[in-house]
Amino acid sequence: MLSTKAMSLTPSPTMAIDSKAKEMKSQGIDVIGFGAGEPDFDTPVHIREAAIKAINEGHTRYTPASGTQELKEAICAKFKADNGLEYNPAQIVVSNGAKHSLFNALAAVLNRGDEVIIPVPYWVSHPELVKLNDGIPVTVETSDKNCLKLSVDDLEKHRTSKTKALILNSPTNPTGQVYSEEELKAIAAFCSKHNIFIIADEIYEKLVYDDSRHISTASFGGRIKELSIVVNGVSKSYAMTGWRIGYTASSPEIARVMGAVQSHAASNPNSIAQKAALAALEGDQECIRVMHLAFDQRRKYMYERVKAIPCLRALEPKGTFYLFVNITETISKTFQGQRINDSDDFARCLLENRNVALVPGTGFGSANYVRLSFATSQENIIEGLNRIEAFIADLE
Ligand SMILES: *Cc1c(COP(=O)(O)O)cnc(C)c1O
C-alpha cells in the first residue's frame, strides 16, 4: 500500500485544462492561453551572464545548505531597502524556489494535527503543502464585499486551540488583490494575541499597481516579527521561475530548524542559480520597472475590456499578473446545447469552442470564478478577449 498522506494530495487541478490546451496546440489549433503562472519575459541578460560566469569560474560545488553567505547578505540588504526589515544572514534560508521555502516553513512549525488557516481563494499548493507536513488546512471563505480578502472576523470564526499558523499571500494569486496596511495591522494584532505564526507569501511584492503598496507584516516589529516567516524569491520579480531560488527570513530559531530540514531533504539550492540570484538582487533594477510597465498596461486594457462584457464581473487587479473574474451570471446558461454548471464547464466549453484557455476557479476553491493571466502578449490579450466576448454573446 502506498502512503495515505501522499495519495491524499490533489494533483494540480490547473493542469487538466493546460494539458488539453497543449494537445490542441500540437494539433496545429491556434489556442490563445490565459493560463500562464509565470512572467512571459526572458530572464534579464545581466543575470544570465552572471550564471555563465559562475559556471566558467567553477562555482559548481556544494555551497552551505541554506545558501551562500554573499547571497544571504544581499537578501538582508534587500529586506532592509524594500521592506524596512532588519535581519542578519543567520535568519535567512535560501531554497529551491519559494514553494520549497513554504514547505520548509510548514515543516518547521507544524506538529501532527495542527491547523493552518488559508483564505479562499488560495494558491493551489498552499493546502497541499500543509497536508504534506501533517497539518490540517482550514480553508476560510472570504467575502465578495471585501474583495475576497481575509478579515479578522473571518479569522475569529475559524480559530481553534489548534490554530498554529496563517498563510497570507499578498499580493494575492489568484485574485490580484493587495492587503492594505490597516488590514494587515488588524490581522497581525490578532495573530500576535493568539500566538499564530504568519507565513507571509510575498512572491508578488514587486507587482503592485496604482496607489497600492506592498507591506510586510513582519515590518510591524515586536512579537509579530518573531511570529512571521517571510517567504519571497526571484521567480516572479526577475522572470526567473526556472532557476528555482526562493528564500525566507524568520527568527534565528526557525531559520535553524528550516536549515536542518533542508540540509537533509535537498542540501543547497543550485550553486549557479544562487550566483544568478545575487546578480538579480545586486544589479540594476531597471528590468523590474520595464516588466512592471508592460504588466500594468496589459492589466488596464484587460480590466476595461472584461468589465464591459455582459455576465462577467472582474475584480480590478491591484497586484500580480492575474485578473479574477466572477462568472456566476453564466451559470445555468447553455452554449450550443451544453449547459454551464461551474467554472470547469465554462473553461472547457470556451477552450473546445473558441480555442481560449483560462484557469477555472475550482482549483483555487472558488467554483464561480475563472483566472486570466496577463503574462502574455498584448496581441494575444486582444484576440483572446475578442473570442471570449463572442463566446459570451452566444450563451443562451
Ligand atoms: C509562483 C508562486 C510561488 C512559487 O514561486 P517559486 O519561487 O517558483 O517556487 C509561491 N506562491 C505563489 C502564490 C505563487 O504564485
The ligand as a Gaussian input file, in Angstrom:
#p B3LYP/6-31G(d) Opt

LIG

0 1
 C        4.613000      31.279000      -8.217000
 C        4.192000      31.269000      -6.790000
 C        5.027000      30.751000      -5.790000
 C        6.248000      29.917000      -6.081000
 O        7.315000      30.512000      -6.563000
 P        8.613000      29.643000      -6.931000
 O        9.736000      30.514000      -6.492000
 O        8.568000      29.456000      -8.406000
 O        8.577000      28.361000      -6.184000
 C        4.640000      30.847000      -4.471000
 N        3.465000      31.415000      -4.131000
 C        2.624000      31.889000      -5.066000
 C        1.350000      32.478000      -4.620000
 C        2.942000      31.824000      -6.421000
 O        2.071000      32.249000      -7.339000

